[in-house]
Amino acid sequence: MKTFQVNDMTCGHCVDAVTKAVKGIDPAAHVSVNLATKRLEVDFAAADARSIQSAIAVAGYTAVEETGSAEPVQGARSSSCCGSCP
C-alpha cells in the first residue's frame, strides 16, 4: 500500500476524479481517500507508485508519495476544480 498527499483535492468531484484516474490504470486497486487530510491510500496490484502519480497528474492533480517527512507539500491547483467550492 502506498500513501499520497494530494493537496489540490478540494471537493467530492476531485475525490471522484482522482479515484477514477487510479482505477483507470488498475481496476483492481483499492482506493481510500480522506478529503479532510487530502490523503490518498492505494493498495494496487497491476500499477506502481510512479504510474499512479502519472495518472493522477493527467487528471489534473498533484500526488506526492508520502515518505515519512512531516513537511507539508503544496499542490499545483490554485483554485477549486469545479468552481463551486472554495
N, C-alpha and C positions, 0 to 999 in steps of 0.2 A: 504494500500500500504506500502511495506517495501522497504528500500533503502539499498544496499550493496556496499561496496567498494571491487573491485576485481583487485588488483594491478598487478596481474600476467597475465592479458589480454594484449597482445601486438600487435594483428593484427585482421583482419576480421575473420580469421579462429577461433581465440579464442572467438570472439563475437558469432559466429555461434555455437561453442561447448557449451558455457555457456547457450545460448538461448535454444538449443536442450535439455540440461540437465534439465532446468526448465520445459520446455514443456513436457518432458518425464514423469514427475510426476504430472503435472497439465496442460493438453492440453488447458484448457480454460483461463489460465493465460495470462495477458497482460504483455509483457516484453519490456522494453525500456533500451537500452544500449548506453552509451556515452563513446566511446573508449578514447577520449581525457582526460576525467576526471577519467576514469576507474570506472564509477559509473553504477550500475545496479538497476533499479527500477522494482519491480514486484508487480502487482495487482493480487492476487491469490484468487481462490475460494476453491479449494479442498486440498491445501497443507498449511503447516505452515512454518514459517521462518526457523526453525531448519531442516525441511525436504528439503527445498530449498538449504540450506547450504550444507547438506549432498550430495545431488545430484550433486551439483557443485564440491564438493570435489572428488567424484567418477570420474568426467570428468577431474580431474587433476588441479583444480584451487582452490584458497582460497578466499571465500566470507566472509567478515566481516560485520555484520549488523551495520549500522550507528546509533549511539545513541546520536549524537549531539556533540561528542568530536571533537575538532579541530586537534587533533594529528593524523598524517598520519599513516596508517597501512601498514606494509611491506608484500608483497606476498611471497609465498614459491618458486615460479618458478624463477630460476636464469638465464635462457636463454629463447629464443623465443620458441614457441610451435612447429613451423613447420620448423625452420631453415632458413627461407627466410627473416625474419625481425630481426631488432636489439634486 
